[in-house]
Amino acid sequence: MKKQWNSLQQFFDELNLQCNYVVLRNFDYLPEKYKCDLHGDIDLLTDDINKMVAVTGARKTVLKRYRTHYICRIGDQDVEFDFRYVGDGYYCKKWEENILKARIMNDHNIYIPNSEDYKYTILYHALVHKKEIAADYCEIITGIFGESPMNLKGHLKKYMKNNHYKFSQPFDLSVIYNFRNIPVILTPRRFIYRFYLDIAMRLRYKWSVFTKILR
């Protein structure tokens, strides 16, 4: 039988009892609603993804081993989650461990990163995980640092170096690593995946041209 939660508050109350987690960002509107204008899922970091899945009754939306996108039935809606976990390369493993160690509980009884981890994880997310930075992230980051994200690359690199954190490439291949903002040597796995996407895009384009000629 599929597990169903009456509300997000009940969901997080149970997580508080059983799981080590934080909601990484976009938590200001929780638990009253789970969507904001530009972001439709809830991003959690945990130290035990198997336990998180078992406790929540979450169901995978994509049957690929590297994907961590899930849905949970809450009330009469399917709520989307990304379950990030320690060692998945989403952030440096040491940083992920420290985020969980230093977590704080907000006024809605939901665990979130402390203020320093929050501001640097959202800056990292904007510069490293995104091709284009969403308008609300630009506004949030500019409000925190007093500068736009694109002017803060050096600042982020300095923070990472001072804390002995490394820029890491996510195991989840659906998560972008923007090497134009933060140059790295791509792992063979990610290089092959990018090559595959490039070939697929070229073939789709050629097929669309071919079908137009036939019309």
N, C-alpha and C positions, 0 to 999 in steps of 0.2 A: 504493500500500500504506500502511495506517495505521501510524504510528510507535508502537512499544510500548517502554516502559521496564521494566527488571527490578525496579527499586526506586526509592523516593523519593531515596535517597542518590545513585544514578546520575543521576537527573533533575537534582538540584541541582549535582552535580559538573560536568555539562555546561553548566548555566546559568552557573556560575562562570567557565567558559572563554569563553563567547560573549556573554553578556548583562549589561547593567547593570540591576540589580534590587535590590529588598528585599522580604522578607516583612513586611508591615506589622504584623501582630499574630498572636496565638495560635500562636506558633512554638516554644513551650517543649517541645511533645511531638513535634516534627519531628526527624528523619525516621522515627522508629519507627512513628508512626501519624499520620494526617492529619486525623482528626476529634476534636473535644473534645465535651463533653456538649451544648453549646448552639449550636455553630457547625460547619457541615458542609463548608465550602470553605476554600481557601487564598487569601488576599488578597495579590497581588503588585503592586508599583509598578515600572514600567519607563520608560525614555526612548524606547523603540522597540517599539511593540506588534506591528508587522508582523514584525519580527525574532523577537520572543518566540514568536509563533504558528508561524513557520517552523521555528525551532529545536526547539520542543517537540512539534510535530505536533498542537497543540491543535485541537479541533473545537468550533465554536459550538453552544450548546444552544438558542439562540433566534435566529431569522433576522430580527432587527431591527438596523438599522445602529448604533443607539445602545447596544445591549446588549454587554457585555464578559464574559459568563459562558461559560466553556469547560470541556471535559472532556479529560483526557489518560489514555491507557491505561497504567496502572502495575501491573505484575504481572498479577493476574487481576481488577483492579478499575478502574472508571472514577472517576478522582479529579477533583473539581470545583475550578475556579479562577475567581477574578475578576481579570482583568488590567486594572489601573488604569494610566494612562499620563500623562506630563507634558503638561499643557494640557487635560486632560479635565474640569477643574472639580471633581474629587473633593476635592482640596485646592487652595488657591491655587497657581498655576503656579510662582511663585517658591519657595514652600515645597516643592513636589514636587521641584524641581531641587536644593534644598538638602538634602533628605532623602537623595537619591541621592549627592550629593557627600560627605556626612558619614557614610555608612553604615559599619557595622562587621560583622566576621564573628564569629559566635558559636562556641561550642565544637563545634558539629556541622557546621562549614564551610558555614553558611548566612548570607547577608547579611541583616541586620536594621537598623532605625533605631538611631541612637545613643540614649542614655538620655533626653535632653531631647526629641528628636523623638518618641520612642515615647510618653512620658507625655502630651504635648500632642496628638498625633494620635489617641490612644485617647480622650482627653477630648473632642476635637472630634467624633470618630466617634459617641460616645455622645450628645452633646447635639444635634448637627446632623443626623446620618444616621439617627437612630432615633426612632420614635414613643414606644416604651417601652424603657427601658434594661435590658438583660439583667442578671440577678442577678450573673453572674461579672464583668461590666464594673463594676457598682457596687462589688463587693468589691475589684477591682484598683485602681480610681480612688481609692476611700477609703483603701486601703493606701498609695498613692503620695502623695496630697495631704493626708490626714488629715480630709477632709470628703467628703460625698456629692456626686455630680456636679451635682445641681440647685442646690447652693450655690456652684458654681464658675463660673457664667456670666460674672460680672464679671471673674474671674481670667483666663478664656480670652480675653475681649475685650481685656484689657490686654496679654496676651502677643502677640496678633495685631497690635495697634497698635504695640507696641514693636519688633516685627520687620518692620513694614511689609508684613504679610500681610493679605489680604482674605478675607472669607467669600465662598465661591463656590458657585454652584449647578451640580451635576454635569450633564454632557452626557447621562449615562445616566439616563433618566427613571424607571427602576425604583428608583433610589436616592432616598430621601426627603430633602427639605430641611425641617427642622423649624423653620418660621419663628415658631412660638410661643415657642421657646427663644431663638432668635437672629433677631429681626425683620429682614427685608429686603423690598425690592420684588421680587416674582417676575418673572422674565423672561417675555416674551410666550409663548414656547414652553412653559415650565413652567406658566404660568397656563392656557393652552388645554388642556394635558394634565390638570391638576387638574379643570377644568370637565368634560372628557370623562369622567373617572372618576366624578365626582359624578352626572352624567346616567345613566351606565351602572348605577351602584348603585341609583339611584331606579327605573330601569326593571326591574331584577332584582327589587326588592322588590315593585313593583306586579304583576309577572308571577307571583310566588310567591303573592300574595294572590288573584289572579284564578284560578289553578289550584286553590287550596284551595276557592274558592267553587264551582267546577265539579264537585268530587268529591261 
